[in-house]
Amino acid sequence: MTELFLSAFITFFVVIDPPGCAPIYAGLVSDATPRQQRVMAVRATLIATAILVVFALFGEQLLGALHIELDSFRIAGGAMLFLIALEMVFEKRTQRREERAEMVRHSPEIEDVSVFPMAMPMLAGPGAIASIMLLMARAEGTEETVVILAALIAVMAITMVSLMAAAPLMKLLGTKVEAVITRLLGVLLAALAAQFVIDGLKGSFGGMA
């Protein structure tokens, strides 16, 4: 179970990317009071967690209603995560997030950023949703399901702390260190994505051998 927890934890940590979200959040709430910043950080992580838990518990039923095989979702989800990994390695993901944040910052009608863009799509984005559904599809029994959800909650707790301490975290890491960490996590995510695709292909064509 420890191995499953670590695997799920690393997957969620890489995809959700708390260190990468922190500086963007700091820029979005720069005009808010410290109390407002904390409230929005808590609200964003709670909403994102709720979205991901819903997909974790009912995602398989959703796929069934759409007549999509789990192996097909593994392949598609793995491909999607691989694209995210490439963006992380070449710093395209951070650039896209910053552009989205800049648009929100210059929209006067949007004050509370906890729901959009923080909770979704920055925290509970397509990559995170695909990850939780892929991991839950591989879970066998209630115990493994609980372990995966515990890993998700642990990562979301770290994310909440990162957002609440966004400004000091930026000073501590610096842009160069953050870029190195993002690239390393991108390489790791690419390997995990490839494994999802391999599992999907084995499941789809294994019975034809």
C-alpha contacts under 8 A as a table, 3 or more apart, distances in Angstrom:
res1	aa1	res2	aa2	distance
1	M	4	L	5.05
1	M	5	F	6.14
1	M	144	E	7.13
1	M	147	V	7.16
2	T	5	F	5.05
2	T	6	L	6.15
3	E	6	L	5.19
3	E	7	S	6.10
4	L	7	S	5.09
4	L	8	A	6.09
4	L	144	E	7.66
4	L	147	V	7.29
4	L	148	I	7.35
5	F	8	A	5.22
5	F	9	F	5.85
5	F	147	V	5.80
5	F	148	I	6.13
5	F	150	A	7.73
5	F	151	A	5.80
6	L	9	F	4.96
6	L	10	I	5.99
6	L	151	A	7.60
7	S	10	I	5.35
7	S	11	T	6.20
8	A	11	T	5.08
8	A	12	F	6.14
8	A	135	L	7.13
8	A	148	I	5.96
8	A	151	A	5.98
8	A	152	L	7.45
9	F	12	F	5.29
9	F	13	F	5.95
9	F	148	I	7.81
9	F	151	A	4.83
9	F	152	L	6.56
9	F	154	A	7.57
9	F	155	V	6.61
10	I	13	F	5.03
10	I	14	V	5.98
11	T	14	V	5.32
11	T	15	V	6.17
11	T	131	S	7.22
11	T	189	L	6.99
11	T	192	L	7.52
12	F	15	V	5.20
12	F	16	I	5.76
12	F	17	D	7.82
12	F	128	A	6.78
12	F	131	S	7.16
12	F	132	I	7.88
12	F	151	A	7.74
12	F	152	L	6.45
12	F	155	V	6.60
13	F	16	I	5.43
13	F	17	D	5.43
13	F	18	P	6.97
13	F	155	V	5.88
14	V	17	D	5.11
14	V	185	L	5.74
14	V	186	G	7.34
14	V	188	L	7.92
14	V	189	L	6.48
15	V	127	G	6.26
15	V	128	A	5.90
15	V	131	S	7.90
15	V	189	L	7.50
16	I	122	M	7.55
16	I	123	L	5.48
16	I	124	A	7.41
16	I	127	G	7.95
16	I	128	A	6.30
17	D	20	G	5.34
17	D	21	C	6.29
17	D	159	T	7.96
18	P	21	C	5.13
18	P	22	A	6.14
18	P	158	I	7.07
18	P	159	T	4.80
18	P	162	S	6.18
18	P	163	L	7.64
19	P	22	A	5.41
19	P	23	P	7.50
19	P	159	T	7.89
19	P	162	S	6.71
19	P	178	E	7.25
20	G	23	P	6.50
20	G	24	I	7.28
20	G	94	T	7.20
20	G	178	E	7.18
20	G	182	T	7.35
21	C	24	I	5.35
21	C	25	Y	6.07
21	C	122	M	7.46
21	C	163	L	7.37
22	A	25	Y	5.14
22	A	26	A	6.17
22	A	162	S	5.76
22	A	163	L	4.95
22	A	165	A	7.80
22	A	166	A	4.81
22	A	167	A	7.81
22	A	169	L	7.47
22	A	170	M	7.48
23	P	26	A	4.94
23	P	27	G	6.33
23	P	166	A	5.87
23	P	167	A	6.96
23	P	169	L	7.81
23	P	170	M	5.93
24	I	27	G	5.18
24	I	28	L	6.35
24	I	97	R	7.45
24	I	98	E	6.40
24	I	101	A	6.84
25	Y	28	L	5.03
25	Y	29	V	6.28
25	Y	118	M	7.46
25	Y	163	L	6.53
25	Y	166	A	7.05
26	A	29	V	5.45
26	A	30	S	5.84
26	A	163	L	7.42
26	A	166	A	5.52
26	A	167	A	5.96
27	G	30	S	5.25
27	G	101	A	7.87
28	L	31	D	7.87
28	L	101	A	6.44
28	L	102	E	7.83
28	L	104	V	7.67
28	L	105	R	5.97
28	L	113	V	7.32
29	V	32	A	5.22
29	V	37	Q	6.24
29	V	113	V	7.79
32	A	36	Q	5.85
32	A	37	Q	6.11
33	T	36	Q	5.14
33	T	37	Q	6.18
34	P	37	Q	5.01
34	P	38	R	6.28
35	R	38	R	5.17
35	R	39	V	6.22
36	Q	39	V	5.06
36	Q	40	M	6.09
37	Q	40	M	5.31
37	Q	41	A	6.13
37	Q	164	M	6.92
38	R	41	A	5.07
38	R	42	V	6.24
38	R	163	L	7.90
38	R	164	M	5.41
39	V	42	V	5.26
39	V	43	R	6.11
40	M	43	R	4.99
40	M	44	A	5.89
40	M	112	D	7.10
40	M	113	V	7.06
40	M	114	S	5.01
41	A	44	A	5.23
41	A	45	T	6.33
41	A	114	S	6.59
41	A	160	M	6.03
41	A	163	L	5.70
41	A	164	M	5.97
42	V	45	T	5.43
42	V	46	L	6.15
42	V	160	M	6.08
42	V	164	M	7.98
43	R	46	L	5.20
43	R	47	I	6.10
43	R	114	S	5.95
43	R	115	V	7.70
44	A	47	I	5.34
44	A	48	A	6.12
44	A	113	V	7.94
44	A	114	S	4.31
44	A	115	V	5.82
44	A	118	M	5.93
44	A	119	A	4.62
45	T	48	A	5.07
45	T	49	T	5.95
45	T	119	A	6.24
45	T	123	L	7.53
45	T	156	M	6.31
45	T	157	A	7.86
45	T	159	T	7.12
45	T	160	M	5.91
46	L	49	T	5.08
46	L	50	A	6.18
47	I	50	A	5.13
47	I	51	I	6.28
47	I	115	V	7.17
47	I	119	A	5.98
48	A	51	I	5.15
48	A	52	L	6.27
48	A	119	A	4.70
48	A	120	M	6.64
48	A	123	L	6.07
48	A	124	A	5.08
49	T	52	L	5.19
49	T	53	V	6.06
49	T	124	A	7.44
49	T	152	L	7.86
49	T	153	I	7.30
49	T	156	M	6.82
50	A	53	V	5.14
50	A	54	V	6.20
51	I	54	V	5.29
51	I	55	F	6.50
51	I	124	A	6.80
52	L	55	F	5.14
52	L	56	A	6.04
52	L	124	A	6.40
52	L	128	A	7.44
52	L	129	I	6.07
52	L	132	I	6.92
53	V	56	A	4.81
53	V	57	L	6.14
53	V	149	L	7.50
54	V	57	L	5.33
54	V	58	F	5.86
54	V	59	G	7.29
55	F	58	F	5.26
55	F	59	G	4.45
55	F	129	I	6.70
55	F	132	I	7.27
55	F	133	M	6.55
56	A	59	G	5.65
56	A	60	E	7.89
56	A	132	I	5.67
56	A	133	M	5.46
56	A	136	M	6.20
57	L	60	E	7.48
58	F	61	Q	5.34
58	F	62	L	6.35
59	G	62	L	4.97
59	G	63	L	6.30
59	G	133	M	6.13
60	E	63	L	5.08
60	E	64	G	6.20
60	E	70	L	7.79
60	E	133	M	7.28
60	E	137	A	7.23
61	Q	64	G	4.92
61	Q	65	A	6.15
62	L	65	A	5.10
62	L	66	L	6.35
63	L	66	L	5.07
63	L	67	H	6.04
63	L	68	I	5.08
63	L	69	E	7.06
63	L	70	L	7.51
64	G	67	H	4.81
64	G	68	I	5.90
64	G	69	E	7.31
65	A	68	I	7.76
68	I	72	S	6.76
68	I	73	F	7.10
69	E	72	S	5.24
69	E	73	F	6.49
70	L	73	F	5.01
70	L	74	R	6.14
70	L	137	A	7.06
70	L	200	G	7.80
71	D	74	R	4.90
71	D	75	I	6.35
71	D	199	D	7.50
71	D	200	G	4.33
71	D	201	L	7.07
71	D	203	G	5.94
71	D	204	S	6.07
72	S	75	I	5.25
72	S	76	A	6.21
72	S	200	G	6.40
72	S	204	S	7.60
73	F	76	A	5.02
73	F	77	G	5.63
73	F	134	L	7.54
73	F	200	G	7.69
74	R	77	G	5.12
74	R	78	G	5.81
74	R	134	L	6.08
74	R	196	F	5.62
74	R	197	V	5.98
74	R	199	D	7.24
74	R	200	G	5.08
75	I	78	G	5.12
75	I	79	A	6.15
75	I	196	F	6.42
75	I	197	V	4.39
75	I	198	I	7.63
75	I	199	D	7.89
75	I	200	G	5.19
75	I	201	L	7.00
76	A	79	A	5.15
76	A	80	M	6.21
76	A	197	V	7.60
77	G	80	M	5.02
77	G	81	L	6.16
77	G	127	G	7.74
77	G	130	A	5.46
77	G	131	S	7.30
77	G	134	L	7.33
77	G	193	A	7.76
77	G	196	F	7.56
77	G	197	V	7.86
78	G	81	L	5.11
78	G	82	F	6.09
78	G	192	L	7.85
78	G	193	A	4.37
78	G	194	A	6.27
78	G	195	Q	7.59
78	G	196	F	5.07
78	G	197	V	5.15
79	A	82	F	5.01
79	A	83	L	6.37
79	A	193	A	6.61
79	A	194	A	7.64
79	A	197	V	6.94
80	M	83	L	5.22
80	M	84	I	6.45
80	M	127	G	6.90
80	M	193	A	7.98
81	L	84	I	4.98
81	L	85	A	6.14
81	L	127	G	5.91
81	L	130	A	7.93
81	L	131	S	7.98
81	L	189	L	7.13
81	L	190	A	7.10
81	L	193	A	5.52
82	F	85	A	4.91
82	F	86	L	6.29
82	F	189	L	7.00
82	F	190	A	5.01
82	F	193	A	5.29
82	F	194	A	7.10
83	L	86	L	5.10
83	L	87	E	6.34
84	I	87	E	5.04
84	I	88	M	6.24
84	I	93	R	7.13
84	I	127	G	7.42
84	I	186	G	7.70
85	A	88	M	5.01
85	A	89	V	6.23
85	A	185	L	7.89
85	A	186	G	4.40
85	A	187	V	6.51
85	A	188	L	8.00
85	A	189	L	5.59
85	A	190	A	5.22
86	L	89	V	5.13
86	L	90	F	6.21
86	L	186	G	6.66
86	L	187	V	7.93
86	L	190	A	7.34
87	E	90	F	5.23
87	E	91	E	5.63
87	E	92	K	4.59
87	E	93	R	4.94
87	E	186	G	7.75
88	M	91	E	4.90
88	M	92	K	6.20
88	M	93	R	5.45
88	M	94	T	7.19
88	M	182	T	5.98
88	M	183	R	5.74
88	M	185	L	7.65
88	M	186	G	5.01
89	V	92	K	7.83
89	V	182	T	6.86
89	V	183	R	4.32
89	V	184	L	7.39
89	V	186	G	5.20
89	V	187	V	6.76
90	F	93	R	7.98
90	F	183	R	7.32
91	E	94	T	5.61
91	E	95	Q	6.49
91	E	179	A	7.49
91	E	182	T	7.77
91	E	183	R	7.51
92	K	95	Q	5.06
92	K	96	R	6.17
93	R	96	R	5.18
93	R	97	R	6.23
94	T	97	R	5.11
94	T	98	E	6.14
95	Q	98	E	5.14
95	Q	99	E	6.24
96	R	99	E	5.10
96	R	100	R	6.23
97	R	100	R	5.09
97	R	101	A	6.10
97	R	122	M	7.54
98	E	101	A	4.96
98	E	102	E	6.05
99	E	102	E	5.03
99	E	103	M	6.36
100	R	103	M	5.21
100	R	104	V	6.45
100	R	117	P	7.82
101	A	104	V	5.12
101	A	105	R	6.05
101	A	117	P	7.39
102	E	105	R	4.97
102	E	106	H	6.32
103	M	106	H	5.36
103	M	107	S	6.44
104	V	107	S	5.15
104	V	110	I	6.84
104	V	117	P	7.74
105	R	108	P	7.46
105	R	110	I	7.89
107	S	110	I	5.76
108	P	111	E	7.00
110	I	113	V	7.07
112	D	115	V	7.28
112	D	116	F	7.86
113	V	116	F	5.20
113	V	117	P	5.93
113	V	118	M	6.08
114	S	117	P	6.87
114	S	118	M	5.24
114	S	119	A	5.87
115	V	118	M	5.80
115	V	119	A	4.85
115	V	120	M	6.28
116	F	119	A	6.03
116	F	120	M	5.65
116	F	121	P	7.11
117	P	120	M	5.39
117	P	121	P	5.75
117	P	122	M	6.01
118	M	121	P	6.49
118	M	122	M	5.05
118	M	123	L	6.05
119	A	122	M	6.09
119	A	123	L	5.16
119	A	124	A	5.89
120	M	123	L	5.76
120	M	124	A	5.06
120	M	125	G	5.74
121	P	124	A	5.51
121	P	125	G	4.18
121	P	126	P	7.34
122	M	125	G	5.58
123	L	128	A	7.30
124	A	127	G	7.78
124	A	128	A	5.55
124	A	129	I	6.39
125	G	128	A	5.40
125	G	129	I	6.22
126	P	129	I	5.13
126	P	130	A	5.99
127	G	130	A	5.15
127	G	131	S	6.07
128	A	131	S	5.00
128	A	132	I	6.22
129	I	132	I	5.38
129	I	133	M	6.26
130	A	133	M	5.28
130	A	134	L	6.02
131	S	134	L	5.14
131	S	135	L	6.12
132	I	135	L	5.25
132	I	136	M	6.04
133	M	136	M	5.10
133	M	137	A	6.03
134	L	137	A	5.13
134	L	138	R	6.62
134	L	196	F	7.78
135	L	138	R	5.25
135	L	139	A	6.41
135	L	148	I	7.34
136	M	139	A	4.98
136	M	145	T	6.48
136	M	148	I	7.29
139	A	144	E	5.39
139	A	145	T	5.76
140	E	143	E	7.73
140	E	144	E	5.94
140	E	145	T	7.25
141	G	144	E	5.80
141	G	145	T	6.54
142	T	145	T	5.02
142	T	146	V	6.17
143	E	146	V	5.19
143	E	147	V	6.31
144	E	147	V	4.96
144	E	148	I	6.28
145	T	148	I	5.28
145	T	149	L	6.29
146	V	149	L	5.10
146	V	150	A	6.01
147	V	150	A	5.01
147	V	151	A	6.28
148	I	151	A	5.09
148	I	152	L	6.34
149	L	152	L	4.97
149	L	153	I	6.19
150	A	153	I	5.09
150	A	154	A	6.11
151	A	154	A	5.07
151	A	155	V	6.30
152	L	155	V	5.24
152	L	156	M	6.16
153	I	156	M	5.02
153	I	157	A	6.05
154	A	157	A	5.11
154	A	158	I	6.38
155	V	158	I	5.07
155	V	159	T	6.12
156	M	159	T	4.77
156	M	160	M	6.12
157	A	160	M	5.09
157	A	161	V	6.37
158	I	161	V	5.15
158	I	162	S	6.07
159	T	162	S	4.95
159	T	163	L	6.16
160	M	163	L	5.23
160	M	164	M	6.16
161	V	164	M	5.10
161	V	165	A	6.04
162	S	165	A	5.14
162	S	166	A	5.59
162	S	169	L	7.20
163	L	166	A	4.79
165	A	168	P	5.74
165	A	169	L	5.97
166	A	169	L	5.07
166	A	170	M	6.17
167	A	170	M	5.26
167	A	171	K	6.64
168	P	171	K	5.17
168	P	172	L	6.16
169	L	172	L	4.95
169	L	173	L	6.05
170	M	173	L	5.42
170	M	174	G	5.56
170	M	175	T	7.53
171	K	174	G	5.51
173	L	176	K	7.76
173	L	177	V	5.61
173	L	178	E	6.05
174	G	177	V	5.63
174	G	178	E	6.24
175	T	178	E	5.10
175	T	179	A	6.14
176	K	179	A	5.12
176	K	180	V	6.40
177	V	180	V	5.17
177	V	181	I	6.25
178	E	181	I	5.14
178	E	182	T	6.07
179	A	182	T	5.11
179	A	183	R	6.28
180	V	183	R	5.25
180	V	184	L	6.31
181	I	184	L	5.18
181	I	185	L	6.14
182	T	185	L	5.18
182	T	186	G	6.07
183	R	186	G	4.93
183	R	187	V	6.42
184	L	187	V	5.31
184	L	188	L	6.50
185	L	188	L	5.06
185	L	189	L	6.09
186	G	189	L	5.04
186	G	190	A	6.16
187	V	190	A	5.11
187	V	191	A	6.58
188	L	191	A	5.29
188	L	192	L	6.46
189	L	192	L	5.01
189	L	193	A	6.02
190	A	193	A	5.06
190	A	194	A	6.18
191	A	194	A	5.12
191	A	195	Q	6.36
192	L	195	Q	5.10
192	L	196	F	6.45
193	A	196	F	5.13
193	A	197	V	6.45
194	A	197	V	5.13
194	A	198	I	6.19
195	Q	198	I	5.00
195	Q	199	D	6.12
196	F	199	D	5.16
196	F	200	G	6.19
197	V	200	G	5.02
197	V	201	L	6.14
198	I	201	L	5.13
198	I	202	K	6.10
199	D	202	K	5.12
199	D	203	G	6.15
200	G	203	G	5.13
200	G	204	S	6.10
201	L	204	S	5.05
201	L	205	F	5.92
201	L	206	G	7.55
202	K	205	F	5.46
202	K	206	G	4.89
203	G	206	G	5.41
203	G	207	G	7.41
204	S	207	G	7.18
205	F	208	M	5.24
205	F	209	A	6.88
206	G	209	A	5.68
